[in-house]
Amino acid sequence: MPTILGQNQYGKAENRVVRIVRDGDTHHIKDLNVSVALSGDMEEVHYSGSNANVLPTDTTKNTVYAFAKEHGIESAEQFGIHLARHFVTSQDPIHRARIRVEEYAWERIAAPGAGEVKHSFVRKGQETRVSQITFDGSRWEIISGLKDLTVLNSTDSEFWGYAKDKYTTLREAYDRILATDVSARWRYHWTDDTEPMPDWDNSYDRAREHMLHAFAETYSLSLQQTLYQMGSRIIDARDEIDEIRFSLPNNHHFLVDLEPFGLKNDTPDGAVYFAADRPYGLIEATVLRDGAEPRIPLDMTNL
Ligand SMILES: O=c1[nH]c(=O)c2[nH]c(=O)[nH]c2[nH]1
């Protein structure tokens, strides 16, 4: 049976880069995990083992560190744009570069007496910022987002009126806990080098803020409804974003049956829940600007 090579890409994954800017004794830290994936005229290396078109993955790693030194890290997106442009424009056989960046946030330790410490940091335990930068020599695709942003509403959430069959045992809920670990990816309208770029950091902060406010302010009849509110709030408020996709586990909290111990656990005040970790409902959807093309992959969580 004849065979042919299908889709392929290669590069160095998970280059951990930490850059410290020392502004007198006040230091600033950027902490990234950068993955490079290149594709182009790579038939020969697969068919015959000729490496003539292969820029070594080791070189892609070195480039990440050299660029961090030479160009700095203004934002994850900007850094990815520099790298993608470099690989595609400097190597003829490379036609496409995809750079994935995870960013870990650090905050200064505030020590009693010393005020804010200028060079001691504690890693923020909250979400991880993520982005994916793709360049094919003419068009850009920038997808940014976050994962593991854990949120909880202790009221203003109901779930009832759902379809029922002979396997349905779920009790209708008129006041439940709604909790999730938000994983979101949004796609920027910007694709063309000649157009002004968004302010990536500001856009991230605003998108995160809109999403949290919508989560807090929505009186929820389902996690699906809350998801749509979170997405549409961002699309309405941020012109630079055309599409946003969410993957939201429903982190179930079940009231514990304490009847065996003669304890009633049916009042909202002091109610005791079992926080289950699995199985969980998984609610996923994309919210689009009207007319925009859906481009964020359905299974986006490793992106
Ligand atoms: O917000 C929810 N959406 C569902 O689709 C669902 N299904 C379920 O069992 N509980 C919930 N909650």
PDBQT file of the ligand as one rigid body, heavy atoms in Angstrom, charges set to zero:
ROOT
HETATM    1  O1  LIG A 401     -26.176  23.896  35.088  1.00  0.00    +0.000 OA
HETATM    2  C1  LIG A 401     -26.392  22.695  34.870  1.00  0.00    +0.000 A 
HETATM    3  N1  LIG A 401     -26.518  22.282  33.575  1.00  0.00    +0.000 N 
HETATM    4  C2  LIG A 401     -26.776  20.980  33.256  1.00  0.00    +0.000 A 
HETATM    5  O2  LIG A 401     -26.891  20.621  32.048  1.00  0.00    +0.000 OA
HETATM    6  C3  LIG A 401     -26.886  20.069  34.313  1.00  0.00    +0.000 A 
HETATM    7  N2  LIG A 401     -27.122  18.719  34.358  1.00  0.00    +0.000 N 
HETATM    8  C4  LIG A 401     -27.120  18.362  35.676  1.00  0.00    +0.000 A 
HETATM    9  O3  LIG A 401     -27.270  17.186  36.088  1.00  0.00    +0.000 OA
HETATM   10  N3  LIG A 401     -26.910  19.448  36.469  1.00  0.00    +0.000 N 
HETATM   11  C5  LIG A 401     -26.750  20.518  35.639  1.00  0.00    +0.000 A 
HETATM   12  N4  LIG A 401     -26.508  21.832  35.892  1.00  0.00    +0.000 N 
ENDROOT
TORSDOF 0
